[in-house]
Amino acid sequence: MRALVARRLDGPDAIELIETPVPEPGPGQVRIAVAAAAVNPVDVATAGGGLQRIGLSAARDQYGLGWDVAGTVDAAGEGVDLPVGTAVIGLSDLLGRPLKTHAEQVVLDTTAVAPAPRGIDPVAASTIPLNALTAEQALDVLALPAGATVLVTGAAGAVGGYAVQLARHRGLDVVAVVGRADEALVRELGAQHVVPRDADLPTAVRELVPGGVDGAVDAALVGIAVEEAVRNGGAFAHLVATSGPVPLRGIRVHRVLVSADGDRLGRLAVLAENGVIGTRVAGTHALGDAPTAYRKMAGGGLRGRLVLIP
């Protein structure tokens, strides 16, 4: 099969499309014939050596690329009850693997896989796992009751957009931080209040919510200015791999790094089927044109995810 890997770790132009043996599933695993696989910022970081530089992965001769996948089960290991032919989505969350989802086939544990959302094509479905799971797990650690207020930075982005929709589904009041051009978009996603990205964040938020918001999901990695907008004793979820803000004023500070969860992914797929959460595709590229997709992702400003099609 063909697969994308990074060896030189020099960025998008160093990505290699290789021929490699088809992987075989072991007990509790399935092999997925990949129909579509989204490109995420972590893929760009991997290709540029970012994971190794910050100590998230040991030095390796070859790094596989890709976290998200949508496709069809084409082989199953012992103890697996997902029949061959089942349409699925999944998340490859193991860092530093020699082969991942930017390939024609991939092997995943069944605990990282869920039935694909019905009525949604694989290209769109492949944008769900990493970003929606990250948003959901961030909201989980905040543990806010219905009616509480939550601040979401980067609310027009992939993780932030899901955080807005999932927070509204939980009955939370959402204050979204975005560029002025994206205000209509985040209101459509469900945000009740919008703070411009170029405003003085703590002041603007506290004018809307006296005393500060109950919690925050910092999808844009703004940092301390977001914590300053949270009330005393509130909660703050930051999505960076390195150390984040300190827990000032009794605020619960949580570092959220996504983990595969097939059961939760299945519930998110149902929410997508029912229109509670949406999908946004910024464009598609052939597997062999991955460097172009990676360069676009590195350039930022996308609304949605680019998707590779084998």
N, C-alpha and C positions, 0 to 999 in steps of 0.2 A: 504494500500500500504506500501511498504518498503521505508525508507528514512534514509539518513545519517545525524546525528546531533552531535554537540559537547556540552557537559555539564560540564565536569571537566576542560576543557581548558588546558589539560596537553600535547597536541601535538597529533601526529598521532595515538599512541597506545590507546588514550582515545576516539577516534571516535566510536560512537555507531550506529549500524544498527537497527532501530526501526520499529515496526508496528504502523501505524497511520491512521486515517480516510482519505479517498480520499478527497482532497479539491474541493470545488465547485466554479466555476467562477461567479463573479458578473458582473454588467453592464460594458461594455467596456473591458472585460477580456476573455481570452481563457484558457482552460486547455489543456496541452500538454502531450501526452503519450511519455515519454522520451525514445529516441532510443540511445542517446549518450550524455555525458556531460564531458567536459574537466576539468582537474584539473589545477589550477593556483596558483601562489605564495600567493595570497590573501586568498585562502582556507587554506593553511598551517598556515598562520598568524592567521586566525580566530580560528582554532583548538587549537592553542597555546596561545590564549588570547591576541594576539597582538593588535587587534582592540580596545579592552577595555582599554588596557594599555596606548594607545596614544590618548584616548578620542574620538574615532570615533564611538563608540557605547556604550549605557548605559548597565549596568550590567543586564544580563538576565539569566533565568534558563536554556534556551536552545537556541543554535544558529544553524540555518540551514546552510548547506554547498553547495557550487556550484554556479557559476555565468553563465557559458555558457550552452546552451542546443540546441540539434537538435532532432526533433521528429515530431509528427503528432497531429494536433488539434483533440481532441476527445470530446470536449464540448465547448460551447460558451455562453457567457452571452448576455444580452439584448444590442442591438445596435451594434452588431459585424457582419461584413460582410465576415469574413474568414470562409468558409464552413468546417464542420467536414470532416476530411480526408486530409486536406491541409498539405503538408510537410512544416515545418517552422524551423527557427533558432531564438534564442532569448537570451536576457541578463537580468538576475536578479540582478539589481544594488542596491536594498535596503539592507542596512546593518542591521545586527542584527535580521533578520527575523527568526522565529522558524523553517521554512521549506523553502528550496531553490531547486536548480536544481539537486543536487545529490540525486535523488529519482526516483521512477517509474513514477510519475506524478507531474506536477507543474502548478500552475496558474500564469499567467503573464498578465499585461496590454497589450492591442494590440499595444500601442505605443512603446513597447519594443520588438516587434516581426516582422519578415519579412519572405516572402516566401523563402524557402531553395534554394540554388543554384542548378540548374539542372545539372545532370551528375556528381555530387559529392556525395559520400556516406555520411550518417549521422555522422560516426565517424570523418571523415575529416572535415565536415561542422561544427561540434561542436567546432572546434578550432578557428573559425573566430571571433565570436562576441566581446569578451572582448579585445582581442589583436589587431584586426584590427581597431575597433572603437577607442581604445586608441591612436593608431598611427595616425589615420585620424584626431582626435580632436586635437592632438598635432600639426600637420601640419597646421590645421585651424588657431590656435592662432598665429603661426609664420607669417602667411599671406605673404609668400614670392612669388614674381612674377617668372614666368618661366625664366630660365637662372640664377637664384640666386644659391648660394652654401649653402648646409645644411650639418651639421655634425651630424652623428647618432652614439651614443655609444651603446654597446651591440647589434651590427648590426646582429649578428648571432642568437640572441634570438628571441622569438616569437614576442614581440612588435617591437623590432628593425628591424627584417626582414621585417615586414609589412611596417615600416616607410621607409625603403630603396625602396621597390617596389612602394609604393604610392607616394613617392617623385619623383621618376623617371617618374611616370605616369603624374605628374604635370609639368614635364619639368625642374625639379631642378637638379643641379649637386651635386652628393652625395659623401661625404667623410665619409667612414665607419671606426669605431674603433672596432677591434676584436683581439682575440688571433691569433697568426701566423698560427695555423692549420686551421683557418676558412677563410683565405683570398680567396681561390677559391670559397667557398660558397657565400660570399657576393658579389663577382664580378658577379657570376651567377645571383644573385638577382638584380643586376643592378648598384652597386657602381662603380663609375669611379676611385676613389682613396681609398687606404686603409692605415690606420695608425695602427701599432701594439699596442696592449693594454699596453705593457710594455715600450713604448716610452715616452719621455717627451712631453705630449700631446700638450700644446700650441705651443711649438717650432716646433714640427713636422707638425702640421696643418698649421702654418703660413709659413713654407717653401713651402708647396704645394699651399697655397692661401695667397699671401702677403696681409697684412692688416687684415686678419682674415675672417672667414666664415660669411655669412649673418645671419645665424640662426643655432640653434642646438636643437636636440631632445636627451635628456639625458636618454635613456632607461636603461642604466646600473647604474644610480644613482651615477655618478662619482663626480658631484658637481662643485666646483669652478674652477678646471682645465679646464672643458669644457667651462665655461663662459670666461676664459682667452683666449680661441681660437676664440671667437666671436668678430667681428669688433665693433668699437664704433657705437652706435645707432642701433645695430643689435637686434636679438630676441633669447630668450632662453626658451625652454619648459622643465621643470623638472617634473618628475612623482612620486614625493614622497608626502605622506599625511601630513608630518610635514613641517615646514618652510624650504625654500630652500635658494639658494644664493641671495644676495642683488643685486639690479639693478645698478651695476657699469657702468661707462662710457656711460650712457644714454641707456643702453641695456634694452629692454622690457623683463622682467622676468615673466613667466606665470607658475603657478602651475596647472597641468592638472590631474584631477581625472575623470575617465570615467563616462559618463552618457548614459543611454539607449536611443537609437534614432532609431526607427523602419524604418523611411524613409532612413536615411543614411545607416543603416544596409542592407536594400534592394539594395541600389546602390553598396555596397561592395559585396553583393552576386552575382550581375551581373558581377562585375569585376572578381570574382573568376570563374564564368562560362566561361568567355572569356580568362582566363589564364593570366590576368594582375597581379593578386595576387595569390599566391599558398597557400597550406596548408601543414603542417608538423606534422605528428603523430609519437611520440616517442614510443608508445606502448599502449596496451589496458589492462584493468583489469575489472573483474567482480565487481559489486557494493559491494559485501561482502568482496572483497579484497582491499578496498579503503585504509586501513592503509599502505599497501605496496606501493601503488601509491603515497601517501602523503610523505612517507619516501624518495622515489626516488626524488620527486620534491624538498623536503627540502635539499637533497644532492647536487642539482645543476648540471650543466654540460649537461643538456638535450638539444637536438636540435629538438625542436618541443614540443608538449604537450602530456601528458599521458591522456587517455580518459577512463572514466568509462562507462560500459555497463550494464544496469539493467538486 
